[in-house]
Amino acid sequence: MAERLAFFATKNEIESYFNIETKKENLFEPNYNIPPGTQIPAVFADENEDALLIKQTRWGAESGDLEKRTTIHQEELTEKNSAKRCVLPLSGFYVWKHKQKNEHPFFVRMLNSPVMAVAGLIFEDNGEFVRIITTESNPLIQPMSRNMPLLLDATTSGEWLDSSNSLTEVMENTSNLFALTDLSVLRVSRKVNDLTNNDPKLIQPIPK
């Protein structure tokens, strides 16, 4: 499970990845230690699905079990789901082995892309919020967490955002999308545990 997120991709990198344009410079302020309840950028299709937009949306519902209010496993999804599809243009996420928050976290990021595109759903229940779609972890992340975010590339991001596409088919297209060598998993500082810490040094690897 992704318990914290990081976002530091530039405006140009995100616009290029999704083929969008925005004048909202404040959307792209870097944040290296994002907990649930924080506003994060989300890319989604406009009402007529003619263009893609980007805005800030709160990550997670305001109450309930942490995992259930911040994520939803792909097996729970149905084609009748009324939530709005979105893609979160993250830079990476943190996991703690066996959820031991007093230990060193691990930072997961893409090796060959500045954007880690993650499937999400925007809900409107007591205020708008987004939940991350999760899937079974690959062998690289399995030792730390049984679930991981559902990762997309530029093509499957477009497929996910098109509501005419079957959720099941899109998720099937992601099953072998990335090789283990496409991801980096690095042990990082315990300073991530303290939410008052928020700087690029948090994602720097430390010796095991």
CORNORFEN-V721495 format. One record per residue. RES is the residue in one small letter. PHI is phi in whole degrees, -180 to 180 (999 if undefined). BURIAL is I if it has 16 or more other C-alpha atoms within 10 Angstrom, else O. D_LAST is the distance of its C-alpha to the last C-alpha in Angstrom with 1 decimal. Layout:
# CORNORFEN-V721495
[[RES & PHI & BURIAL & D_LAST] [RES & PHI & BURIAL & D_LAST]]
This chain:
# CORNORFEN-V721495
[[m & 999 & I & 21.5] [a & -79 & I & 20.9] [e & -98 & I & 21.1] [r & -141 & I & 20.8] [l & -123 & I & 21.8] [a & -137 & I & 21.6] [f & -140 & I & 24.7] [f & -147 & I & 25.1] [a & -66 & I & 27.0] [t & -82 & I & 30.2] [k & -57 & I & 33.8] [n & -64 & O & 34.6] [e & -64 & O & 31.7] [i & -73 & I & 32.5] [e & -61 & O & 36.3] [s & -67 & O & 35.8] [y & -63 & I & 33.6] [f & -100 & I & 36.2] [n & 56 & O & 39.3] [i & -129 & O & 40.2] [e & -136 & O & 41.4] [t & -150 & O & 41.3] [k & -100 & O & 42.4] [k & -84 & O & 40.2] [e & -62 & O & 37.9] [n & -68 & O & 36.5] [l & -70 & I & 34.8] [f & -111 & I & 32.2] [e & -72 & O & 30.7] [p & -67 & I & 26.9] [n & -145 & I & 25.0] [y & -96 & I & 21.2] [n & -152 & I & 21.2] [i & -102 & I & 24.0] [p & -93 & I & 24.8] [p & -55 & I & 27.6] [g & 95 & I & 31.0] [t & -91 & O & 30.3] [q & -75 & I & 32.5] [i & -132 & I & 30.9] [p & -69 & I & 32.6] [a & -137 & I & 34.1] [v & -100 & I & 36.1] [f & -152 & I & 39.1] [a & -84 & I & 42.6] [d & -70 & O & 45.6] [e & -57 & O & 48.4] [n & -94 & O & 50.2] [e & 57 & O & 46.9] [d & -94 & O & 48.3] [a & -153 & O & 45.4] [l & -101 & I & 41.8] [l & -124 & I & 41.1] [i & -138 & I & 38.1] [k & -154 & O & 38.0] [q & -87 & I & 35.9] [t & -140 & I & 35.5] [r & -68 & I & 34.0] [w & -86 & I & 30.9] [g & 99 & I & 31.9] [a & -70 & I & 35.0] [e & -79 & I & 35.8] [s & -145 & O & 35.8] [g & 108 & O & 34.7] [d & -59 & O & 31.6] [l & -54 & O & 28.6] [e & -65 & I & 27.8] [k & -71 & O & 31.5] [r & -87 & I & 32.3] [t & -111 & I & 29.5] [t & -137 & I & 29.3] [i & -146 & I & 31.7] [h & -75 & I & 30.9] [q & -58 & I & 32.8] [e & -70 & O & 34.7] [e & -85 & O & 36.3] [l & -80 & O & 37.8] [t & -131 & O & 41.5] [e & -65 & O & 43.7] [k & -89 & O & 45.7] [n & -58 & O & 42.8] [s & -90 & O & 44.4] [a & -69 & O & 41.3] [k & -86 & O & 41.0] [r & -72 & I & 38.4] [c & -149 & I & 36.0] [v & -126 & I & 32.9] [l & -96 & I & 30.2] [p & -85 & I & 29.0] [l & -81 & I & 25.5] [s & -105 & I & 22.7] [g & 164 & I & 20.0] [f & -147 & I & 18.9] [y & -108 & I & 16.2] [v & -132 & I & 15.5] [w & -111 & I & 14.2] [k & -62 & I & 13.4] [h & 56 & O & 16.8] [k & 59 & O & 17.8] [q & -84 & O & 16.1] [k & -68 & O & 16.8] [n & -87 & O & 15.6] [e & -100 & O & 11.9] [h & -69 & I & 9.6] [p & -82 & I & 11.4] [f & -118 & I & 10.9] [f & -103 & I & 13.3] [v & -111 & I & 15.6] [r & -146 & I & 18.1] [m & -80 & I & 20.6] [l & -83 & O & 19.9] [n & -117 & O & 23.6] [s & -149 & O & 25.2] [p & -75 & I & 25.1] [v & -115 & I & 26.4] [m & -104 & I & 24.9] [a & -82 & I & 28.1] [v & -121 & I & 28.0] [a & -70 & I & 31.1] [g & -146 & I & 32.6] [l & -131 & I & 35.8] [i & -97 & I & 37.7] [f & -107 & I & 39.6] [e & -125 & O & 42.5] [d & -136 & O & 42.6] [n & 57 & O & 43.1] [g & 104 & O & 41.9] [e & -75 & O & 40.1] [f & -155 & I & 36.4] [v & -118 & I & 34.0] [r & -118 & I & 32.0] [i & -82 & I & 29.3] [i & -77 & I & 30.1] [t & -116 & I & 27.4] [t & -138 & I & 27.2] [e & -65 & I & 25.4] [s & -65 & I & 21.8] [n & -78 & I & 21.2] [p & -59 & O & 19.0] [l & -73 & O & 16.0] [i & -101 & I & 16.2] [q & -52 & O & 17.9] [p & -62 & O & 15.0] [m & -99 & I & 14.6] [s & -153 & I & 18.3] [r & -74 & O & 21.6] [n & -122 & I & 23.1] [m & -142 & I & 22.3] [p & -60 & I & 24.6] [l & -78 & I & 27.3] [l & -89 & I & 26.6] [l & -123 & I & 29.6] [d & -108 & I & 30.6] [a & -61 & O & 33.6] [t & -68 & O & 36.1] [t & -71 & I & 35.0] [s & -63 & I & 34.7] [g & -63 & I & 38.4] [e & -65 & I & 39.2] [w & -63 & I & 37.4] [l & -78 & I & 39.4] [d & -90 & I & 42.7] [s & -66 & O & 44.0] [s & -77 & O & 46.4] [n & -85 & O & 43.6] [s & -64 & O & 42.7] [l & -57 & I & 39.5] [t & -61 & O & 39.1] [e & -66 & O & 39.7] [v & -63 & I & 37.3] [m & -66 & I & 34.5] [e & -64 & O & 35.4] [n & -69 & O & 35.0] [t & -95 & O & 31.4] [s & -61 & O & 30.4] [n & -123 & O & 29.4] [l & -71 & O & 29.1] [f & -123 & O & 25.6] [a & -85 & O & 23.7] [l & -59 & O & 20.0] [t & -75 & O & 19.7] [d & -84 & O & 21.3] [l & -117 & I & 18.3] [s & -118 & I & 14.9] [v & -124 & I & 12.2] [l & -124 & I & 9.3] [r & -73 & I & 7.0] [v & -126 & I & 9.2] [s & -68 & I & 10.7] [r & -65 & O & 12.5] [k & -61 & O & 15.5] [v & -60 & I & 16.2] [n & -61 & I & 17.4] [d & -98 & O & 20.2] [l & -68 & O & 22.7] [t & -76 & O & 24.2] [n & -91 & O & 21.3] [n & -158 & I & 22.1] [d & -157 & O & 21.2] [p & -59 & O & 19.5] [k & -65 & O & 16.6] [l & -64 & I & 15.4] [i & -97 & I & 14.4] [q & -78 & O & 12.6] [p & -69 & O & 9.0] [i & -123 & O & 6.5] [p & -61 & O & 3.8] [k & -79 & O & 0.0]]
